[in-house]
Each structure stands twice: as structure tokens, then as C-alpha cells.
Amino acid sequence: MNRLRSFIRSRYPWAMGAGVVLAASFPKIGIAGFAWIAPALILLSAIGKSPKQTFRIGYAAGFAHYLVSLYWLLLIPVTGFPILGWFALAVYLSLYPALWVWLSWRMFPARMDSSAGTSTFQAWSEQFLSVPWSRRMAWCLFSAAVWVALEMTIARLFSGFPWNLLGSSQYKITPLIQIASITGIYGVAFLAVWTSLSILCAVMVIIRKPTIRSAWIGEIILPAAVLLALYGSGYHKLVQPERQRPELKVALIQPSIPQTEIWDRQESSNRFRQLIELSGQALTNEVDLMIWPEAAVPGLIRMDDDISQPILDLARKHKVWIIIGADDFKPHPGAVKLSDSDFYNSSFLVSPEGEFVASYRKRNLVIFGEYIPLAKWLPFMKYLTIITGSFTPGDRVVPYFLTDLHTRISPLICFEDVFPDLVPEYVSEDTDFLVNLTNNGWFGEGAAQWQHAAAAVFRTVENGVPLVRACNNGLTCWIDSAGRMRQIFRDAQGSIYGPGFMLARIPLLEPGEKRIPTFYHQHGDLFGWTCVGITVIQLLRVLLQNRKVRRAGTTQPVENTVDKS
């Protein structure tokens, strides 16, 4: 009983609960409003604790968040590995919220201490409000910048894992997310954290001054005004009448192949035959382009006539362009066997004349899923994954030209559409739309499909270009250039995961029209890098002042480290 009480007083349960609240802001649960309160709850769970304790409490919040939000990793149909990967990824990613909680409280411009009996919220609120309003607001803004800086790091370090960035929880709030055309997805996260901590300040005012009804308004007036202005601006943009444009008639095929069958060679011919039949049904309609998802084709398409010929015949018979996902290879010089080759996760463009006219090789590979890092130098790394070989990354963007239809498409494969800094390379002034081929069949009927699509929404807003997604088992859809999901595939039972096809009409640029680039497309993560710079400067300031304290022979905590100017 004493240990239980000690555990509760440690605040770890509070922090873990706050982490679960944050996880619930993402699909499938998808309560977007939770993202606007969870950061404050996480910080509040560490109020009054020592620096080491704030780090640990932040880590507990992050660990709970990632275990819950990434639960779909447990659905991978392999014994043993899923739980190891799920746990290891959560262990690593939890470092970021831990750093955020630690640095945010280290930079608070007053001493929040419970050592002298000040262990009630009433006492903490008094300490909290001893800081002038302007400096509290500066702290809220700084903490939001730190959050963005850490997300920028997550998106790049160790090849990057920008999955469930905070802003993606708001993918349905279309007017608000228009800010991403300037700041990228990171601007939405900044707004959410800034608002969340301003609400925390307002709560402190209510606790300290419960009889003054309007005192708390001053704490949230600034972020509320900014949010209102941004929402109004975004809404105005969305209600503008749309131009009549030429359209491309597209058939998106969703085969819903279980991952266990993809590995089963005996099932390869059956699932390929079913895919051809499903495509034939879709092509009874008048279609300009048909798209298959990633890994739809078994084996190496350029080596097996039994696979390639039915596809080429389909294109000739229906006079249709086809984009397919399949593996590719390139033999090494002097190779005498197939294993002496580089293998690629690729897509191919097939012309209405039944010819392979272009191919794109995936550039950003999934760590431990498509390649093993440092395998030559650390052979034991191969035991941390279920894969037995590695793909080679592609080295360039390859646009697809549908020449007779005057259409330019840029293909992406798998989770390449979750990388904010990668996608602008695929968009030029005459790109009609992006296509993403993906296979989330690894994760059954979990939340991965929804979370993946939520991230993709932001690539359209950031770059001002539509995106068409062809998926093995969801979420097959198309998203317009303002981030609106215009059409989502559902089977006869209403599920996004089942087999079938979806017909869509995708708007194109007028002949000779050039797409107007967004600020984000032109300047990239300027906002994000600014937040990184702010964070680095403040972190160096803390380290330098701590060094001065040690030299002075004192162990007192450093106070007032936020720039008073």
C-alpha cells in the first residue's frame, strides 16, 4: 500500500494518463481537441519537481503515448518481432517528450519548488503567477518552439520517423491547417502547444484568483485571437468558388491482400489473378488511368512474362495508362546470378500501347523494414528484424508523363508522403498531382491506415497540389490541394479495409497553366528551423549559466533564464 501511494505521489500515473490523452488525439480515436490540452497536462504532471524528475516524468508521458498510438505495430503477423519493435521504438521516441518537459521547466522564469511544503496547486499557482504576464507568455511561446524543434529532429534523425507529428491530429480541421502552406505541419503543432500552455496559465489564475471571473481571459486572449484570425483566413480560402478544370478519370484498385499471403508463393498466382479480375471490373467504366498499390505484383515484374504480359494486355485492350507497384532489380557489373543485383521497391508506368515507359525507385526506405542499418559493420543487427535482405534506395525523382493526356504525375511509395521536407522535391510548376502507392496490410485493420492518411493531408496543403492514394487495404482516397479528403474508398460493408475499386475524377492544370508555389514549397522548413535556432540558443544559455553556477560553488537551481528583454 505504501509503495502504491508513493507511486501515485511520484506523478508517473498522471503523466502516463496525459500521454494517453495525447495518443487519443490521433486516429483511430481521433479526438482532435485532446491535442490542445495534452501538452499542458504533461507539463502540469511535472510541476515543482527537480530537473531529473521532470525528465523522468516527461519520459513516462511519452512512453505511454507512443505505446498507445503505435499499438498497430503489434498487428504485424510475425511471432516475437512486433512486440520488440513496438517497445524499442517507444523507448527511443519517448526521449523527445522527456527533453521537452525538462527544458520547458528549466526555462520557466521562476523557481517552481515543492521542497518547502509548497506541494499544493494553490501554492504552485502563487509561484507561477509571481512571473509577469509578458514573461509567462514568452515561456509559452518558447515551449511551443521547443516542441517544433524536437519534431524537426524526429523527422530527420536516423533516417527520420515523422509519424504522428502533433499537427497531423488536426487533419480534419481544414480551415486551420491552411497555415501549413506557410509553416508546414509544424506551424499547427506550434499553435496547439502555445494554446495548451496558455490554458495552463489561465487555470493557474483561476486557482489563485477564483473570485475574479474574467482574470483568466488575459492568459488566452493572444493565442485565441491568432487562432480566430487563422481560422477565418483559412475558411475564406476554402469557400472561394473553384475553377472548372479538365479532369482525369482514375480507377484506384484496392486488393486487400493479407500480408501472410504476400509471403506465400503458392498464393501469388491466386492473388494476382484476383487482382486482374478486379481491374477488369473497374475498366468496364471509361478510365484514363488505373493505379495499383505498392507490392501489388508478386515477384520481379521485368523477369516474369506470366506477370507482365497480363498487365500489358490489360493496358492494350482498354487503352488505359497503368501505374503499378512492384519490385525491380539492377544487376551488378559482371553479375552471373540474380542475387548479384541491387533490388528496389519500385513503381512502373505502363502506356496504353502496352509498354513500360518509366519507373521510379523508392528513395526513403523503412529502417529495419526495407534495409538493415550498418549491416556490414554490425552483423548482429540482422537479428533485430524479420527481413532477410535489403532494398537499395533510388537516387532521383522520376515524374510520369501521360503524353496524350498532357498530364504530369509524381509517384511516391509507402511512407514517403509522411516526410514534409521530402515531398517538395516531387512538385514542379506543371505537376498535376501526386500519387502515393502504399501497403499498410502489414498492420491488419488498425489505426496505421488512418494515421498515414492524416499525415498525407498536410503534404497537399504544404505544396498546393492534390494527392491520390492507392493502398493495399486502405486508406485509398484522393485529397485536394487544400487538404480536403474528397473521396474515400469503402467496400460494400462500409469498411475502408476491404477489396474493391474506386473511380475518381482528379482536376488537372489547364494546358500551359503553371501551379503557383506555396510559401512552404519555395522556402521549406524556414519556420521549423527558426524554432530549432531559438531552442539551441536557449539551451546554450542554460548550459552556460549552469557552468557559471558550478564555478561559483553553488548548487542552487538556475532561475530567470528566459531572456528578460
GIHUNOR-V166082 format. One record per residue. N is the residue number from 0. OMEGA is omega in whole degrees, 0 to 359 (999 if undefined). Layout:
n->(N/N)
omega->(OMEGA/OMEGA)
This chain:
n->(0/1/2/3/4/5/6/7/8/9/10/11/12/13/14/15/16/17/18/19/20/21/22/23/24/25/26/27/28/29/30/31/32/33/34/35/36/37/38/39/40/41/42/43/44/45/46/47/48/49/50/51/52/53/54/55/56/57/58/59/60/61/62/63/64/65/66/67/68/69/70/71/72/73/74/75/76/77/78/79/80/81/82/83/84/85/86/87/88/89/90/91/92/93/94/95/96/97/98/99/100/101/102/103/104/105/106/107/108/109/110/111/112/113/114/115/116/117/118/119/120/121/122/123/124/125/126/127/128/129/130/131/132/133/134/135/136/137/138/139/140/141/142/143/144/145/146/147/148/149/150/151/152/153/154/155/156/157/158/159/160/161/162/163/164/165/166/167/168/169/170/171/172/173/174/175/176/177/178/179/180/181/182/183/184/185/186/187/188/189/190/191/192/193/194/195/196/197/198/199/200/201/202/203/204/205/206/207/208/209/210/211/212/213/214/215/216/217/218/219/220/221/222/223/224/225/226/227/228/229/230/231/232/233/234/235/236/237/238/239/240/241/242/243/244/245/246/247/248/249/250/251/252/253/254/255/256/257/258/259/260/261/262/263/264/265/266/267/268/269/270/271/272/273/274/275/276/277/278/279/280/281/282/283/284/285/286/287/288/289/290/291/292/293/294/295/296/297/298/299/300/301/302/303/304/305/306/307/308/309/310/311/312/313/314/315/316/317/318/319/320/321/322/323/324/325/326/327/328/329/330/331/332/333/334/335/336/337/338/339/340/341/342/343/344/345/346/347/348/349/350/351/352/353/354/355/356/357/358/359/360/361/362/363/364/365/366/367/368/369/370/371/372/373/374/375/376/377/378/379/380/381/382/383/384/385/386/387/388/389/390/391/392/393/394/395/396/397/398/399/400/401/402/403/404/405/406/407/408/409/410/411/412/413/414/415/416/417/418/419/420/421/422/423/424/425/426/427/428/429/430/431/432/433/434/435/436/437/438/439/440/441/442/443/444/445/446/447/448/449/450/451/452/453/454/455/456/457/458/459/460/461/462/463/464/465/466/467/468/469/470/471/472/473/474/475/476/477/478/479/480/481/482/483/484/485/486/487/488/489/490/491/492/493/494/495/496/497/498/499/500/501/502/503/504/505/506/507/508/509/510/511/512/513/514/515/516/517/518/519/520/521/522/523/524/525/526/527/528/529/530/531/532/533/534/535/536/537/538/539/540/541/542/543/544/545/546/547/548/549/550/551/552/553/554/555/556/557/558/559/560/561/562/563/564)
omega->(179/178/179/178/179/179/179/180/180/180/180/177/177/182/181/176/177/177/177/176/178/179/182/177/181/175/14/183/167/174/189/182/179/180/182/178/185/179/178/179/179/179/181/181/181/184/177/182/179/179/179/180/179/178/182/179/176/178/178/178/180/181/178/180/185/176/181/186/180/182/184/174/179/182/177/187/177/181/172/188/184/183/177/179/178/182/183/180/178/178/181/186/182/177/185/174/177/177/181/180/180/185/179/180/176/183/178/189/173/180/176/191/178/187/184/178/180/186/178/179/177/180/179/179/178/177/182/185/173/179/179/183/184/181/173/180/177/178/178/180/179/181/176/178/178/179/180/180/179/175/176/179/178/184/186/186/180/180/171/175/183/182/181/166/190/182/183/176/183/188/179/181/191/179/183/186/175/177/180/177/178/187/191/181/184/178/178/176/180/180/183/181/178/179/181/181/173/175/176/178/180/178/178/178/180/179/184/184/186/183/180/192/187/185/184/185/180/181/185/186/183/178/178/179/179/179/180/180/180/179/180/178/179/179/179/178/185/183/177/180/182/177/171/184/170/184/174/180/189/172/179/184/177/186/181/180/176/183/179/178/177/179/185/182/180/180/186/182/180/182/177/178/179/179/177/179/179/179/178/177/180/185/170/172/178/187/176/186/174/184/172/182/174/174/180/185/178/174/181/190/183/180/190/180/180/177/186/186/177/179/180/177/179/180/181/184/186/180/186/170/181/170/183/174/181/177/178/181/175/182/173/176/179/182/178/178/186/182/177/184/167/181/187/167/194/167/182/173/179/182/176/176/178/179/171/186/179/175/178/180/183/185/185/186/179/180/183/175/180/173/179/183/175/185/182/184/180/185/182/182/182/180/180/183/179/183/182/178/183/170/172/180/172/186/181/173/179/177/177/180/172/196/183/180/178/185/176/183/174/181/171/182/174/187/176/181/174/183/182/185/182/190/179/178/184/185/174/185/179/176/180/176/175/174/175/175/183/178/174/177/175/192/175/179/183/182/184/182/180/180/178/181/179/177/182/179/185/178/179/180/182/186/177/184/177/179/176/183/175/190/179/180/177/6/176/185/164/187/181/187/177/177/178/175/186/184/180/178/170/180/184/179/179/181/175/190/188/180/177/177/180/176/183/175/185/180/181/171/172/176/181/180/176/180/179/183/174/176/181/180/181/190/177/186/177/178/180/180/175/177/176/180/178/182/181/180/181/178/177/179/178/183/180/181/175/178/177/179/180/179/180/176/179/178/181/179/177/181/172/183/175/181/184/181/999)
